[in-house]
Amino acid sequence: MNKKSLAIALALAAAFVTGADAKEPWLLFKLADAQEMFPSGISGHNAIVGTYVDTPYGVYRSFLRTPDGSVRNIDPPDSVGAFGIGINLSGTAIGYYAKSDFVTRSFIRDTAGNYKTIDVPGADLTKVMAINNDGAIVGTYDTAGSDSGFLRKPDGTITSFAPPASHLITSLDMNNKGWIAGTFLDTSSVRLSFVRDRQGNITVFSVPGTAETEAQRINDSGAVLGNYRINDSDSSTHGFLRAPDGTITTIDVAGAKTTELGSINYLGQIVGCFEDTANAWHGFVRDTDGSVIQLDAPGAASTCASVIAADGKVAGSADTLGAFRLNRKGWKGE
């Protein structure tokens, strides 16, 4: 992509057209009122959902990039701010938002633009965190200052869950088989991770010898992706991959000061970002053979890859240039 086409795209505040999707490995897009954009979900049909920081107020708002290349705000009506969280194969998007009462609620948005609010009965706040292709949703809810997890089935039935000795659940993900992975603080404020199977059985785990373990994603094979810190005084993070049999492998980019893993697809391809010794941030893809490919969005001061689709398409942040989508040929060099 040349500088002229990039400048035109940013000036029009629109994504590149579908034809460009087929020709260009790197696609950058940005809403007119966005300072930065942070993709958090990508579907197999090339739809991307996420959050952006608006101008001039710095309010967090949700966005959707549809397969035709258009990008739009998807904040629910009457909201004062929102976070776009995930999207499934059918194009159903989820997120959470606040109205003028500043109570956190969650939303489901279908492909026709219709919204449905999710509130766990009796909860002070409700945050969705993942949706699978069946339309099942996981998230957290707060009651009297204590967070629990919930699973909302496609028929609307809600089931609560929490790991043993959990005080606060901080992250959750769910695969298409209904398995859930997440992170929680126990009653001693130690950050641990867990896996919950379809029957509701919970297995708590941590990376041995570390101060905190934070699970981020679980793919359809049951592999769990996350990050850990060795001790409380060390600000550097390291990535890990927990295999379905419980084996844990550290994943760090060679020579990096810190590595942060973001997502894993069903093939086991992983994306994330790392900080080099010059304090610059780069995105990367770790392929199934263990090879690591560095990603730097054209013209961006920093790059972070946050999500990867089943077909290898990657989306992430490109600093003040907005967000990017990179096709598999772009990072495989095919």
C-alpha positions as CSV (number, residue, x, y, z in Angstrom):
1,M,0.0,0.0,0.0
2,N,1.4,3.4,-0.9
3,K,1.3,6.5,1.2
4,K,-1.2,8.2,-1.2
5,S,-3.8,5.5,-0.9
6,L,-3.3,5.4,2.9
7,A,-3.8,9.1,3.2
8,I,-7.0,9.0,1.1
9,A,-8.3,6.1,3.3
10,L,-7.7,8.0,6.5
11,A,-9.2,11.2,5.1
12,L,-12.3,9.5,4.1
13,A,-12.4,7.6,7.5
14,A,-13.5,4.4,5.8
15,A,-12.1,1.0,5.2
16,F,-10.7,-0.1,1.9
17,V,-13.2,-1.7,-0.5
18,T,-13.7,-5.4,-1.0
19,G,-11.6,-5.4,-4.2
20,A,-8.6,-4.1,-2.2
21,D,-9.2,-6.9,0.3
22,A,-8.4,-9.4,-2.4
23,K,-5.3,-7.6,-3.6
24,E,-3.6,-6.0,-0.6
25,P,-2.2,-8.1,2.3
26,W,-2.2,-5.1,4.6
27,L,-5.4,-3.2,5.1
28,L,-5.6,-0.2,7.5
29,F,-8.8,1.4,8.6
30,K,-9.9,4.1,10.9
31,L,-13.1,5.9,11.9
32,A,-13.1,9.7,11.6
33,D,-13.4,10.3,15.3
34,A,-11.0,7.6,16.4
35,Q,-7.7,8.3,18.1
36,E,-6.7,4.6,18.4
37,M,-8.6,1.4,17.5
38,F,-8.3,-2.0,19.2
39,P,-9.8,-5.1,17.5
40,S,-10.9,-7.8,19.8
41,G,-12.7,-10.3,17.6
42,I,-12.6,-11.5,14.0
43,S,-15.0,-13.9,12.3
44,G,-14.3,-16.4,9.5
45,H,-16.2,-14.1,7.2
46,N,-13.7,-11.3,7.7
47,A,-15.9,-9.2,10.1
48,I,-13.9,-7.4,12.8
49,V,-15.2,-6.0,16.1
50,G,-13.4,-4.0,18.7
51,T,-13.1,-0.7,20.7
52,Y,-11.8,2.7,19.8
53,V,-11.0,5.9,21.7
54,D,-12.9,8.8,20.3
55,T,-11.8,12.4,19.7
56,P,-11.8,14.8,21.5
57,Y,-13.1,13.3,24.7
58,G,-11.2,10.0,24.9
59,V,-14.4,8.0,25.4
60,Y,-14.2,4.3,24.7
61,R,-16.7,3.2,21.9
62,S,-17.4,0.0,20.0
63,F,-16.9,-0.5,16.2
64,L,-17.6,-3.1,13.6
65,R,-15.9,-3.6,10.2
66,T,-18.1,-5.6,8.0
67,P,-17.0,-8.0,5.2
68,D,-17.8,-5.3,2.6
69,G,-15.1,-3.0,4.1
70,S,-17.4,-0.5,5.8
71,V,-16.6,0.5,9.4
72,R,-19.2,1.9,11.8
73,N,-19.8,2.7,15.4
74,I,-22.1,0.1,17.1
75,D,-22.7,1.6,20.5
76,P,-26.2,0.7,21.7
77,P,-28.8,3.5,21.6
78,D,-28.6,5.9,24.6
79,S,-25.2,4.7,25.7
80,V,-22.4,7.0,26.8
81,G,-19.6,4.6,26.0
82,A,-19.2,1.0,24.9
83,F,-16.6,-1.8,24.4
84,G,-16.9,-4.1,21.4
85,I,-15.8,-7.6,22.6
86,G,-16.5,-10.4,20.1
87,I,-18.2,-11.7,17.0
88,N,-19.1,-15.1,15.8
89,L,-19.4,-16.8,12.4
90,S,-23.0,-15.6,11.9
91,G,-22.0,-12.0,12.4
92,T,-23.6,-11.6,15.9
93,A,-21.5,-9.1,17.9
94,I,-21.3,-8.6,21.6
95,G,-20.0,-6.0,23.9
96,Y,-20.8,-4.0,27.1
97,Y,-21.8,-0.4,27.6
98,A,-23.1,2.2,30.1
99,K,-25.9,4.7,29.9
100,S,-26.1,8.0,31.9
101,D,-26.5,6.0,35.1
102,F,-23.1,4.5,34.5
103,V,-24.3,1.0,35.2
104,T,-22.4,-1.6,33.1
105,R,-24.7,-3.7,30.9
106,S,-24.0,-6.0,28.0
107,F,-25.4,-6.2,24.5
108,I,-26.0,-8.5,21.6
109,R,-26.2,-7.0,18.1
110,D,-27.4,-9.1,15.2
111,T,-26.5,-8.5,11.5
112,A,-29.7,-6.4,11.0
113,G,-28.5,-4.0,13.7
114,N,-31.0,-5.0,16.3
115,Y,-29.8,-4.9,19.9
116,K,-30.7,-7.0,23.0
117,T,-29.5,-6.2,26.5
118,I,-28.0,-8.8,28.8
119,D,-28.4,-8.3,32.5
120,V,-27.8,-11.1,34.9
121,P,-30.8,-10.9,37.3
122,G,-29.9,-9.2,40.6
123,A,-26.4,-8.2,39.4
124,D,-24.9,-4.7,39.8
125,L,-23.1,-5.0,36.5
126,T,-22.8,-7.5,33.6
127,K,-19.9,-7.9,31.2
128,V,-19.9,-10.3,28.3
129,M,-16.5,-11.6,27.3
130,A,-16.9,-14.2,24.5
131,I,-19.4,-15.7,22.1
132,N,-19.1,-18.9,20.2
133,N,-20.5,-19.9,16.8
134,D,-23.6,-21.5,18.5
135,G,-24.5,-18.2,20.1
136,A,-23.5,-19.2,23.6
137,I,-22.0,-16.3,25.6
138,V,-19.8,-16.1,28.7
139,G,-19.1,-13.2,30.9
140,T,-18.9,-11.9,34.5
141,Y,-21.4,-10.2,36.8
142,D,-20.9,-8.4,40.0
143,T,-22.9,-8.8,43.2
144,A,-21.9,-6.8,46.3
145,G,-18.4,-6.4,45.0
146,S,-17.7,-10.0,44.2
147,D,-17.5,-11.2,40.6
148,S,-18.8,-14.6,39.3
149,G,-18.9,-16.0,35.8
150,F,-22.0,-16.8,33.8
151,L,-22.8,-18.9,30.8
152,R,-25.8,-17.8,28.7
153,K,-27.1,-20.5,26.3
154,P,-28.6,-19.6,22.9
155,D,-32.1,-20.0,24.5
156,G,-31.3,-17.3,27.0
157,T,-30.8,-19.6,30.0
158,I,-28.1,-18.4,32.4
159,T,-25.9,-20.6,34.6
160,S,-23.5,-19.1,37.1
161,F,-20.1,-20.5,37.9
162,A,-16.9,-19.7,39.8
163,P,-13.6,-21.5,40.6
164,P,-13.0,-22.6,44.2
165,A,-11.9,-19.7,46.5
166,S,-12.5,-17.2,43.7
167,H,-13.1,-13.5,44.6
168,L,-12.9,-11.8,41.2
169,I,-13.0,-13.3,37.7
170,T,-11.0,-11.0,35.4
171,S,-11.0,-12.7,32.0
172,L,-13.0,-15.4,30.2
173,D,-13.1,-17.1,26.8
174,M,-15.1,-20.0,25.3
175,N,-14.5,-22.3,22.4
176,N,-17.1,-23.8,20.0
177,K,-17.3,-27.0,22.0
178,G,-18.5,-25.0,25.1
179,W,-15.2,-25.3,27.1
180,I,-14.3,-22.1,29.0
181,A,-11.0,-20.7,30.1
182,G,-10.4,-17.8,32.4
183,T,-8.5,-16.0,35.1
184,F,-9.5,-15.1,38.7
185,L,-8.1,-13.7,41.9
186,D,-8.4,-16.0,44.8
187,T,-9.2,-14.8,48.4
188,S,-5.5,-14.1,48.9
189,S,-5.4,-12.0,45.7
190,V,-3.3,-14.5,43.8
191,R,-4.0,-14.5,40.1
192,L,-4.7,-18.0,38.8
193,S,-6.3,-19.6,35.7
194,F,-8.8,-22.3,35.1
195,V,-10.6,-24.5,32.5
196,R,-14.3,-25.4,32.8
197,D,-15.5,-28.3,30.7
198,R,-19.0,-28.8,29.2
199,Q,-20.2,-30.7,32.3
200,G,-19.1,-27.8,34.6
201,N,-16.0,-29.4,36.0
202,I,-13.3,-26.8,36.8
203,T,-9.6,-27.3,36.8
204,V,-7.4,-24.6,38.3
205,F,-3.8,-24.2,37.1
206,S,-0.9,-21.8,37.1
207,V,2.5,-21.7,35.4
208,P,4.9,-23.2,38.0
209,G,7.1,-20.8,39.8
210,T,5.3,-17.6,38.8
211,A,3.5,-14.8,40.6
212,E,0.5,-14.7,38.4
213,T,-1.0,-16.7,35.5
214,E,-3.6,-15.1,33.2
215,A,-5.5,-17.3,30.6
216,Q,-6.7,-15.3,27.6
217,R,-8.0,-17.7,25.0
218,I,-9.0,-21.3,24.4
219,N,-9.3,-22.9,21.0
220,D,-11.5,-25.7,19.8
221,S,-8.8,-28.4,20.6
222,G,-8.8,-27.2,24.2
223,A,-5.4,-25.5,24.1
224,V,-5.3,-22.4,26.4
225,L,-3.3,-19.3,25.6
226,G,-2.2,-16.7,28.2
227,N,0.5,-14.7,29.8
228,Y,2.4,-14.8,33.2
229,R,4.7,-12.8,35.3
230,I,7.5,-14.4,37.3
231,N,7.3,-12.1,40.3
232,D,5.5,-9.1,41.5
233,S,8.5,-6.8,41.0
234,D,9.0,-7.8,37.4
235,S,6.9,-5.9,34.9
236,S,7.9,-8.1,32.0
237,T,5.3,-10.7,30.8
238,H,5.8,-14.0,29.1
239,G,3.4,-16.1,27.1
240,F,2.3,-19.6,27.7
241,L,0.4,-22.4,25.9
242,R,-1.3,-25.0,28.0
243,A,-2.0,-28.2,26.0
244,P,-5.2,-30.2,26.5
245,D,-3.2,-32.7,28.6
246,G,-2.1,-29.9,30.9
247,T,1.4,-29.5,29.6
248,I,2.5,-25.9,29.7
249,T,5.0,-24.4,27.3
250,T,6.5,-20.9,27.6
251,I,6.3,-18.8,24.4
252,D,8.5,-15.8,24.2
253,V,9.8,-13.9,21.1
254,A,13.6,-14.3,21.0
255,G,15.4,-11.2,22.2
256,A,12.2,-9.5,23.4
257,K,12.0,-7.6,26.7
258,T,8.4,-8.7,27.1
259,T,5.9,-10.9,25.1
260,E,2.1,-10.6,25.2
261,L,0.0,-13.3,23.6
262,G,-3.4,-12.3,22.2
263,S,-5.2,-15.1,20.4
264,I,-5.0,-18.6,19.0
265,N,-7.0,-20.2,16.2
266,Y,-8.1,-23.8,15.9
267,L,-4.9,-24.7,14.0
268,G,-2.8,-23.5,16.8
269,Q,-1.5,-20.3,15.1
270,I,-0.9,-17.6,17.7
271,V,-0.7,-13.8,17.5
272,G,0.5,-11.2,19.9
273,C,3.0,-8.4,20.4
274,F,6.4,-7.9,21.9
275,E,8.6,-5.1,23.1
276,D,12.1,-5.0,21.7
277,T,15.3,-3.8,23.4
278,A,14.7,-0.3,21.9
279,N,11.3,-0.1,23.6
280,A,9.4,-0.4,20.3
281,W,6.3,-2.7,20.0
282,H,5.8,-5.1,17.2
283,G,3.1,-7.6,16.3
284,F,3.9,-11.2,15.5
285,V,2.4,-14.5,14.3
286,R,3.7,-17.8,15.6
287,D,3.0,-20.5,13.1
288,T,2.2,-24.2,13.9
289,D,5.9,-25.2,13.3
290,G,7.0,-22.7,16.0
291,S,8.4,-20.1,13.6
292,V,7.7,-16.5,14.5
293,I,7.0,-13.8,11.9
294,Q,7.3,-10.2,12.9
295,L,4.5,-7.8,11.9
296,D,4.9,-4.1,11.5
297,A,1.9,-2.2,10.0
298,P,3.1,0.2,7.2
299,G,3.7,3.7,8.6
300,A,2.8,2.8,12.2
301,A,5.0,3.7,15.1
302,S,3.9,0.5,16.9
303,T,1.9,-2.6,16.0
304,C,0.1,-5.2,18.1
305,A,-1.7,-8.3,16.7
306,S,-4.6,-9.2,18.8
307,V,-6.8,-11.7,17.0
308,I,-6.5,-14.4,14.4
309,A,-9.2,-16.1,12.4
310,A,-9.5,-19.7,11.4
311,D,-8.2,-18.9,7.9
312,G,-5.1,-17.1,9.2
313,K,-6.4,-13.5,8.8
314,V,-4.9,-11.3,11.5
315,A,-6.3,-8.1,13.0
316,G,-4.7,-5.7,15.5
317,S,-3.8,-2.1,16.3
318,A,-1.6,0.2,14.3
319,D,-1.1,3.0,16.8
320,T,-2.6,6.4,15.6
321,L,-3.2,5.0,12.1
322,G,-6.1,2.9,13.5
323,A,-6.4,-0.8,13.0
324,F,-5.2,-3.3,10.5
325,R,-6.2,-6.6,8.9
326,L,-3.6,-8.8,7.3
327,N,-4.3,-11.8,5.2
328,R,-2.5,-15.1,5.5
329,K,-0.5,-14.6,2.4
330,G,0.8,-11.3,3.8
331,W,2.5,-12.9,6.8
332,K,3.3,-16.3,5.3
333,G,5.0,-14.7,2.3
334,E,3.1,-16.9,-0.1
